[in-house]
Amino acid sequence: MRETIFDKFGYIFKYIFSSAVTIELLIFCLLLFTLLIINLKKKNIFINLGFIGVYIGLLLGVLVSYNDYVKLCFKSTVKGIMQYIYFPSTIVYFFIMLFVSIMIIYTIFNKKISGFKKIFNYICFSSIYLLFLLFVTLSASNEIELNSMKQLYTNSTILSLVQISNLILLIWFVFTLFYKLYCYFKKKYD
Protein backbone atom coordinates (compact mmCIF):
# COMPACT_ATOMS: atom_id res chain seq x y z
CA MET A 1 0.00 0.00 0.00
CA ARG A 2 2.15 2.81 -1.32
CA GLU A 3 0.41 6.11 -0.98
CA THR A 4 1.80 9.59 -1.29
CA ILE A 5 1.50 12.18 1.41
CA PHE A 6 -1.14 13.90 -0.75
CA ASP A 7 -3.23 10.72 -0.68
CA LYS A 8 -3.01 10.69 3.11
CA PHE A 9 -4.08 14.33 3.34
CA GLY A 10 -6.89 13.46 0.93
CA TYR A 11 -8.17 10.76 3.31
CA ILE A 12 -8.12 13.23 6.19
CA PHE A 13 -10.00 15.91 4.24
CA LYS A 14 -12.58 13.39 3.04
CA TYR A 15 -13.16 12.31 6.63
CA ILE A 16 -13.39 15.87 7.94
CA PHE A 17 -16.07 16.79 5.39
CA SER A 18 -17.92 13.47 5.61
CA SER A 19 -20.26 14.34 8.50
CA ALA A 20 -21.73 17.29 10.33
CA VAL A 21 -19.93 16.40 13.58
CA THR A 22 -16.48 16.49 12.01
CA ILE A 23 -17.26 19.78 10.24
CA GLU A 24 -18.40 21.25 13.57
CA LEU A 25 -15.19 20.08 15.21
CA LEU A 26 -13.15 21.70 12.44
CA ILE A 27 -15.03 25.00 12.78
CA PHE A 28 -14.72 24.91 16.57
CA CYS A 29 -10.95 24.28 16.43
CA LEU A 30 -10.46 27.01 13.80
CA LEU A 31 -12.47 29.44 15.95
CA LEU A 32 -10.40 28.65 19.03
CA PHE A 33 -7.19 29.01 17.04
CA THR A 34 -8.32 32.38 15.63
CA LEU A 35 -9.28 33.71 19.04
CA LEU A 36 -5.95 32.61 20.51
CA ILE A 37 -4.10 34.41 17.71
CA ILE A 38 -6.17 37.57 18.27
CA ASN A 39 -5.50 37.32 22.02
CA LEU A 40 -1.73 37.45 21.39
CA LYS A 41 -2.03 41.22 21.02
CA LYS A 42 -4.60 41.74 23.79
CA LYS A 43 -2.90 39.42 26.32
CA ASN A 44 -6.05 39.03 28.41
CA ILE A 45 -5.50 36.47 31.18
CA PHE A 46 -9.23 35.72 31.46
CA ILE A 47 -9.41 34.71 27.81
CA ASN A 48 -6.41 32.41 28.29
CA LEU A 49 -7.99 30.85 31.38
CA GLY A 50 -11.26 30.48 29.47
CA PHE A 51 -9.47 28.59 26.69
CA ILE A 52 -7.82 26.31 29.20
CA GLY A 53 -11.27 25.64 30.63
CA VAL A 54 -12.65 24.92 27.16
CA TYR A 55 -9.81 22.50 26.37
CA ILE A 56 -10.25 20.71 29.70
CA GLY A 57 -14.01 20.59 29.03
CA LEU A 58 -13.39 19.06 25.59
CA LEU A 59 -11.04 16.50 27.08
CA LEU A 60 -13.57 15.60 29.77
CA GLY A 61 -16.30 15.41 27.12
CA VAL A 62 -14.25 12.93 25.10
CA LEU A 63 -13.47 10.93 28.24
CA VAL A 64 -17.16 10.71 29.16
CA SER A 65 -18.45 10.13 25.63
CA TYR A 66 -15.97 7.41 24.77
CA ASN A 67 -15.45 5.96 28.25
CA ASP A 68 -14.99 2.33 27.22
CA TYR A 69 -12.62 3.18 24.39
CA VAL A 70 -10.60 5.52 26.64
CA LYS A 71 -10.25 2.72 29.21
CA LEU A 72 -9.08 0.33 26.49
CA CYS A 73 -6.56 2.90 25.19
CA PHE A 74 -5.29 3.57 28.71
CA LYS A 75 -4.82 -0.16 29.37
CA SER A 76 -3.04 -0.59 26.03
CA THR A 77 -0.78 2.39 26.76
CA VAL A 78 0.16 1.12 30.21
CA LYS A 79 0.77 -2.34 28.76
CA GLY A 80 2.96 -0.83 26.01
CA ILE A 81 4.97 1.20 28.54
CA MET A 82 5.49 -1.84 30.73
CA GLN A 83 6.49 -3.92 27.73
CA TYR A 84 8.93 -1.20 26.68
CA ILE A 85 10.47 -1.04 30.16
CA TYR A 86 10.89 -4.80 30.31
CA PHE A 87 11.63 -5.53 26.64
CA PRO A 88 12.81 -2.41 24.75
CA SER A 89 14.13 -2.77 21.24
CA THR A 90 17.84 -2.25 20.71
CA ILE A 91 17.10 0.74 18.48
CA VAL A 92 15.28 2.46 21.35
CA TYR A 93 18.11 1.47 23.70
CA PHE A 94 20.66 3.10 21.38
CA PHE A 95 18.52 6.25 21.19
CA ILE A 96 18.43 6.28 25.00
CA MET A 97 22.21 6.21 24.97
CA LEU A 98 22.28 9.09 22.50
CA PHE A 99 19.96 11.05 24.82
CA VAL A 100 22.15 10.22 27.82
CA SER A 101 25.26 11.36 25.91
CA ILE A 102 23.63 14.68 25.04
CA MET A 103 22.46 15.16 28.63
CA ILE A 104 25.89 14.46 30.11
CA ILE A 105 27.49 16.98 27.75
CA TYR A 106 24.77 19.47 28.69
CA THR A 107 25.43 18.81 32.39
CA ILE A 108 29.18 19.28 32.01
CA PHE A 109 28.91 22.64 30.26
CA ASN A 110 25.86 24.14 31.99
CA LYS A 111 26.93 26.49 34.76
CA LYS A 112 23.35 26.98 36.03
CA ILE A 113 22.96 23.40 37.29
CA SER A 114 23.67 23.09 41.00
CA GLY A 115 26.52 20.91 42.23
CA PHE A 116 24.09 18.47 43.83
CA LYS A 117 22.16 18.01 40.57
CA LYS A 118 25.39 17.62 38.60
CA ILE A 119 26.57 14.87 40.96
CA PHE A 120 23.19 13.13 40.70
CA ASN A 121 23.31 13.37 36.88
CA TYR A 122 26.88 12.02 36.80
CA ILE A 123 25.96 9.05 39.00
CA CYS A 124 22.89 8.19 36.92
CA PHE A 125 24.52 8.67 33.53
CA SER A 126 27.73 6.86 34.47
CA SER A 127 25.67 3.93 35.72
CA ILE A 128 23.68 3.84 32.50
CA TYR A 129 26.90 3.98 30.45
CA LEU A 130 28.38 1.13 32.47
CA LEU A 131 25.27 -1.00 31.96
CA PHE A 132 25.23 -0.19 28.24
CA LEU A 133 28.89 -1.15 27.84
CA LEU A 134 28.23 -4.39 29.73
CA PHE A 135 25.25 -5.00 27.41
CA VAL A 136 27.40 -4.53 24.29
CA THR A 137 30.26 -6.62 25.71
CA LEU A 138 27.98 -9.48 26.72
CA SER A 139 26.09 -9.41 23.41
CA ALA A 140 29.34 -9.46 21.43
CA SER A 141 31.00 -12.18 23.51
CA ASN A 142 27.93 -14.44 23.26
CA GLU A 143 27.52 -13.59 19.55
CA ILE A 144 23.92 -12.51 20.08
CA GLU A 145 22.24 -10.81 17.15
CA LEU A 146 21.04 -7.39 18.24
CA ASN A 147 18.00 -7.52 15.98
CA SER A 148 16.82 -10.83 17.46
CA MET A 149 14.56 -9.97 20.38
CA LYS A 150 14.26 -13.66 21.28
CA GLN A 151 18.03 -14.13 21.57
CA LEU A 152 18.45 -10.89 23.52
CA TYR A 153 15.73 -11.35 26.07
CA THR A 154 16.12 -15.06 26.73
CA ASN A 155 19.49 -14.15 28.24
CA SER A 156 18.59 -13.08 31.79
CA THR A 157 21.79 -11.03 32.25
CA ILE A 158 21.15 -8.94 29.14
CA LEU A 159 17.54 -8.49 30.14
CA SER A 160 18.62 -7.37 33.62
CA LEU A 161 21.13 -4.88 32.18
CA VAL A 162 18.51 -3.28 29.95
CA GLN A 163 15.81 -3.20 32.63
CA ILE A 164 18.06 -1.72 35.31
CA SER A 165 19.39 0.95 32.93
CA ASN A 166 15.80 1.87 32.02
CA LEU A 167 14.91 2.00 35.71
CA ILE A 168 17.85 4.33 36.41
CA LEU A 169 16.77 6.57 33.51
CA LEU A 170 13.20 6.61 34.83
CA ILE A 171 14.42 7.51 38.33
CA TRP A 172 16.58 10.27 36.83
CA PHE A 173 13.62 11.61 34.84
CA VAL A 174 11.24 11.63 37.83
CA PHE A 175 13.87 13.17 40.12
CA THR A 176 14.66 15.85 37.53
CA LEU A 177 10.99 16.68 37.12
CA PHE A 178 10.46 17.09 40.86
CA TYR A 179 13.76 18.96 41.22
CA LYS A 180 12.69 21.45 38.53
CA LEU A 181 9.33 21.92 40.27
CA TYR A 182 11.10 22.43 43.60
CA CYS A 183 13.47 25.02 42.11
CA TYR A 184 10.59 26.80 40.38
CA PHE A 185 8.49 27.10 43.54
CA LYS A 186 11.50 27.97 45.69
CA LYS A 187 12.42 30.78 43.31
CA LYS A 188 8.83 31.98 43.05
CA TYR A 189 8.16 32.07 46.80
CA ASP A 190 11.54 33.27 48.06
C-alpha positions as CSV (number, residue, x, y, z in Angstrom):
1,M,0.0,0.0,0.0
2,R,2.2,2.8,-1.3
3,E,0.4,6.1,-1.0
4,T,1.8,9.6,-1.3
5,I,1.5,12.2,1.4
6,F,-1.1,13.9,-0.7
7,D,-3.2,10.7,-0.7
8,K,-3.0,10.7,3.1
9,F,-4.1,14.3,3.3
10,G,-6.9,13.5,0.9
11,Y,-8.2,10.8,3.3
12,I,-8.1,13.2,6.2
13,F,-10.0,15.9,4.2
14,K,-12.6,13.4,3.0
15,Y,-13.2,12.3,6.6
16,I,-13.4,15.9,7.9
17,F,-16.1,16.8,5.4
18,S,-17.9,13.5,5.6
19,S,-20.3,14.3,8.5
20,A,-21.7,17.3,10.3
21,V,-19.9,16.4,13.6
22,T,-16.5,16.5,12.0
23,I,-17.3,19.8,10.2
24,E,-18.4,21.2,13.6
25,L,-15.2,20.1,15.2
26,L,-13.2,21.7,12.4
27,I,-15.0,25.0,12.8
28,F,-14.7,24.9,16.6
29,C,-11.0,24.3,16.4
30,L,-10.5,27.0,13.8
31,L,-12.5,29.4,15.9
32,L,-10.4,28.7,19.0
33,F,-7.2,29.0,17.0
34,T,-8.3,32.4,15.6
35,L,-9.3,33.7,19.0
36,L,-6.0,32.6,20.5
37,I,-4.1,34.4,17.7
38,I,-6.2,37.6,18.3
39,N,-5.5,37.3,22.0
40,L,-1.7,37.4,21.4
41,K,-2.0,41.2,21.0
42,K,-4.6,41.7,23.8
43,K,-2.9,39.4,26.3
44,N,-6.1,39.0,28.4
45,I,-5.5,36.5,31.2
46,F,-9.2,35.7,31.5
47,I,-9.4,34.7,27.8
48,N,-6.4,32.4,28.3
49,L,-8.0,30.8,31.4
50,G,-11.3,30.5,29.5
51,F,-9.5,28.6,26.7
52,I,-7.8,26.3,29.2
53,G,-11.3,25.6,30.6
54,V,-12.6,24.9,27.2
55,Y,-9.8,22.5,26.4
56,I,-10.3,20.7,29.7
57,G,-14.0,20.6,29.0
58,L,-13.4,19.1,25.6
59,L,-11.0,16.5,27.1
60,L,-13.6,15.6,29.8
61,G,-16.3,15.4,27.1
62,V,-14.3,12.9,25.1
63,L,-13.5,10.9,28.2
64,V,-17.2,10.7,29.2
65,S,-18.5,10.1,25.6
66,Y,-16.0,7.4,24.8
67,N,-15.5,6.0,28.2
68,D,-15.0,2.3,27.2
69,Y,-12.6,3.2,24.4
70,V,-10.6,5.5,26.6
71,K,-10.2,2.7,29.2
72,L,-9.1,0.3,26.5
73,C,-6.6,2.9,25.2
74,F,-5.3,3.6,28.7
75,K,-4.8,-0.2,29.4
76,S,-3.0,-0.6,26.0
77,T,-0.8,2.4,26.8
78,V,0.2,1.1,30.2
79,K,0.8,-2.3,28.8
80,G,3.0,-0.8,26.0
81,I,5.0,1.2,28.5
82,M,5.5,-1.8,30.7
83,Q,6.5,-3.9,27.7
84,Y,8.9,-1.2,26.7
85,I,10.5,-1.0,30.2
86,Y,10.9,-4.8,30.3
87,F,11.6,-5.5,26.6
88,P,12.8,-2.4,24.8
89,S,14.1,-2.8,21.2
90,T,17.8,-2.2,20.7
91,I,17.1,0.7,18.5
92,V,15.3,2.5,21.3
93,Y,18.1,1.5,23.7
94,F,20.7,3.1,21.4
95,F,18.5,6.3,21.2
96,I,18.4,6.3,25.0
97,M,22.2,6.2,25.0
98,L,22.3,9.1,22.5
99,F,20.0,11.0,24.8
100,V,22.2,10.2,27.8
101,S,25.3,11.4,25.9
102,I,23.6,14.7,25.0
103,M,22.5,15.2,28.6
104,I,25.9,14.5,30.1
105,I,27.5,17.0,27.7
106,Y,24.8,19.5,28.7
107,T,25.4,18.8,32.4
108,I,29.2,19.3,32.0
109,F,28.9,22.6,30.3
110,N,25.9,24.1,32.0
111,K,26.9,26.5,34.8
112,K,23.4,27.0,36.0
113,I,23.0,23.4,37.3
114,S,23.7,23.1,41.0
115,G,26.5,20.9,42.2
116,F,24.1,18.5,43.8
117,K,22.2,18.0,40.6
118,K,25.4,17.6,38.6
119,I,26.6,14.9,41.0
120,F,23.2,13.1,40.7
121,N,23.3,13.4,36.9
122,Y,26.9,12.0,36.8
123,I,26.0,9.1,39.0
124,C,22.9,8.2,36.9
125,F,24.5,8.7,33.5
126,S,27.7,6.9,34.5
127,S,25.7,3.9,35.7
128,I,23.7,3.8,32.5
129,Y,26.9,4.0,30.5
130,L,28.4,1.1,32.5
131,L,25.3,-1.0,32.0
132,F,25.2,-0.2,28.2
133,L,28.9,-1.2,27.8
134,L,28.2,-4.4,29.7
135,F,25.3,-5.0,27.4
136,V,27.4,-4.5,24.3
137,T,30.3,-6.6,25.7
138,L,28.0,-9.5,26.7
139,S,26.1,-9.4,23.4
140,A,29.3,-9.5,21.4
141,S,31.0,-12.2,23.5
142,N,27.9,-14.4,23.3
143,E,27.5,-13.6,19.5
144,I,23.9,-12.5,20.1
145,E,22.2,-10.8,17.1
146,L,21.0,-7.4,18.2
147,N,18.0,-7.5,16.0
148,S,16.8,-10.8,17.5
149,M,14.6,-10.0,20.4
150,K,14.3,-13.7,21.3
151,Q,18.0,-14.1,21.6
152,L,18.5,-10.9,23.5
153,Y,15.7,-11.4,26.1
154,T,16.1,-15.1,26.7
155,N,19.5,-14.2,28.2
156,S,18.6,-13.1,31.8
157,T,21.8,-11.0,32.3
158,I,21.2,-8.9,29.1
159,L,17.5,-8.5,30.1
160,S,18.6,-7.4,33.6
161,L,21.1,-4.9,32.2
162,V,18.5,-3.3,30.0
163,Q,15.8,-3.2,32.6
164,I,18.1,-1.7,35.3
165,S,19.4,0.9,32.9
166,N,15.8,1.9,32.0
167,L,14.9,2.0,35.7
168,I,17.8,4.3,36.4
169,L,16.8,6.6,33.5
170,L,13.2,6.6,34.8
171,I,14.4,7.5,38.3
172,W,16.6,10.3,36.8
173,F,13.6,11.6,34.8
174,V,11.2,11.6,37.8
175,F,13.9,13.2,40.1
176,T,14.7,15.9,37.5
177,L,11.0,16.7,37.1
178,F,10.5,17.1,40.9
179,Y,13.8,19.0,41.2
180,K,12.7,21.4,38.5
181,L,9.3,21.9,40.3
182,Y,11.1,22.4,43.6
183,C,13.5,25.0,42.1
184,Y,10.6,26.8,40.4
185,F,8.5,27.1,43.5
186,K,11.5,28.0,45.7
187,K,12.4,30.8,43.3
188,K,8.8,32.0,43.0
189,Y,8.2,32.1,46.8
190,D,11.5,33.3,48.1
